[in-house]
Amino acid sequence: MGYSNRFALGLLYYIKKLIFYLLYTQKVDTIKLKYGGYIVFMNNNNRSQWDLCRFIKTLTYFEVFPVLNWIQKLFQGSPKDNQDRPKEGRNMAVILVAGATGGVGKRVVKKLVAQGYYVRCLVRDIEKARPILGDDIDLVVGDITKPETLTSLVMANIQAVICCTAVRVQPVEGDTPDRAKYNQGVKFYLPEIVGDTPENVEYKGVKNLVETAKKYLVPVDKKTIFDFTKPSDEIKNIWGALDDVVMGGVSSSSFQIRENTAVFTGNVSTANSGGFASVRTKNFSHLLDLSGYEGVKLRVKGDGQRYKIFLRTESTWDGVGYSYSFDTVANNWLDIQIPFTDLFGVFRAKIVKECPPMDISKVCSLQLMLSKFEYDGALNPAFNPGIFALEVESIQAYGGETLPQFILISSAGVTRPGRPGINLDEEPPAVRLNDQLGGILTWKLRGEESLKASGIPYTIIRPCALTETAGGKELIFAQGDNIKGKVSRDDIAEICVQAIKEPKAKNLTFEVKEGEMAVNNPDWKKLFSALQADK
Ligand SMILES: NC(=O)c1ccc[n+]([C@@H]2O[C@H](COP(=O)([O-])OP(=O)(O)OC[C@H]3O[C@@H](n4cnc5c(N)ncnc54)[C@H](OP(=O)(O)O)[C@@H]3O)[C@@H](O)[C@H]2O)c1
């Protein structure tokens, strides 16, 4: 069969499906057309005019019948891939990487992006950073030694900071343009510091970054899903109305993003056996993983009516949603806490018996609804048809464990200079030459101390000599600052990324080197759990 025949058959199939949907599922009798006029299927004086255009708009918005989107794209052009898709963890929560152009930093950025994080890179020189980090990365200019450059532009919405900065160390005889001698990490060269001092970068700079970040970091026992006080373009494009027009009704609603809130508002009507209005997100492009949290919290101001929220784990248009009803008090801001255990499966307003508990690691969309009905035909006791409004300030997950929010790469050896009984001949160059290198390790230790004193949940990673070799070897974590050896920058970057996800990594300081064995998937929880948290 030729392409055009196949296309015609496909189109016919969808048109038939649409007509069936209209006539049999929607119990439609009068259809309003966009440019005036209407179609009457049967005569029923109790029924109101139904809006075909809004119906099609809804189906198109939520991509129910792909052919409608295909036709839309044909006329309007194709939008950039996923440009209006909410990305898990990308709406608000930013991971700030300082030292992003460095050997470890650039690997941290790559790994974070691959895992769907929204990454912001603090760099001193955009021109230098762009080719290293690529065109799609958010770069902000700043210098940790200059606190005035650590502005709200740098810090807005940060969820965690990964600090990979360092003073510049190089062989006295000079290095290659790509710093090959410094980067290889194992062969000895006589080193010197060039540029700024260790005191400025490793201590004062780190302290500046810590103290500024502290003002912006919000505790991560919460996870912001939507923060309408700081709406991004993504947020504006993903909530759409889904009203009883899909069942033949005439209610209508919208989700309006205002200055500091979003408002779910409209007119709910019980005509044509309808009686609900709702707004729903399109399916997230990255599933929202809420594991480790107790539930979701809404900050809302309503009008005294009872609303519903749905969380969905099925990407299908008409599937089971996990629901909870909540009451509002007119003109009062309320925090509505909904434990996941209180959500139950609902399909078309009927409770699904023996529905499996929701898989909170795979949330793909959210919905807010005002309905005449509760569940299984029961009426909503606090429902009034007509104009309604529910203001929403934020939607968060709550009750999560505290995660590290400041990851600092320090160095093995920071406590060894001046340690009684130490045999310097057996120590790595940075320990032996600490004084000649401007007290590099001593200032790194002071940087660590400033982080510990800040009260921010942290992880301090102290690598042995860094190499450019591929990662994937067994990792040996130790405490007490006695080990010597080497470790791949790739593995250090991976530890940083794992630490921001692992509550067991909170308030740990540890050294790390690699062993001989290759290890495919390290058990990160086990590695972190084996360590003692700092006092
Ligand atoms: N090399 C080793 O064997 C070894 C061993 C143990 C621990 N470490 C530590 O491991 C960490 C990562 O090392 P690495 O080899 O990846 O370092 P690196 O390649 O030298 O990178 C250092 C980064 O810090 C940035 N930076 C320097 N001063 C800054 C400032 N004032 N403000 C903002 N950014 C600044 C640099 O930016 P520019 O691009 O603008 O210069 C660069 O992105 C460092 O803390 C290092 O001390 C290294």
The ligand as an ORCA input file, in Angstrom:
! r2SCAN-3c Opt
* xyz 0 1
  N      45.409     17.693     41.249
  C      45.391     16.819     42.207
  O      46.129     15.824     42.184
  C      44.474     17.003     43.373
  C      44.564     16.167     44.452
  C      43.668     16.305     45.501
  C      42.718     17.283     45.463
  N      42.646     18.138     44.406
  C      41.579     19.126     44.393
  O      40.538     18.670     43.564
  C      39.785     19.788     43.097
  C      39.590     19.676     41.595
  O      40.840     19.658     40.962
  P      40.968     19.903     39.394
  O      42.224     19.249     38.972
  O      39.712     19.591     38.716
  O      41.173     21.491     39.376
  P      41.396     22.448     38.131
  O      41.318     21.678     36.867
  O      42.634     23.251     38.387
  O      40.133     23.405     38.177
  C      40.038     24.471     39.060
  C      38.781     25.239     38.752
  O      38.627     26.283     39.718
  C      38.283     27.480     39.028
  N      38.675     28.634     39.827
  C      39.906     28.952     40.269
  N      39.854     30.087     40.964
  C      38.564     30.500     40.965
  C      37.892     31.622     41.496
  N      38.529     32.552     42.187
  N      36.555     31.739     41.309
  C      35.892     30.798     40.585
  N      36.484     29.719     40.046
  C      37.809     29.580     40.225
  C      39.039     27.370     37.717
  O      38.440     28.259     36.787
  P      39.244     28.910     35.550
  O      38.964     28.001     34.387
  O      38.612     30.245     35.402
  O      40.692     28.951     35.931
  C      38.783     25.909     37.391
  O      37.498     25.767     36.818
  C      40.534     21.010     43.540
  O      39.984     21.508     44.729
  C      41.923     20.471     43.830
  O      42.623     21.255     44.759
  C      43.518     17.999     43.358
*
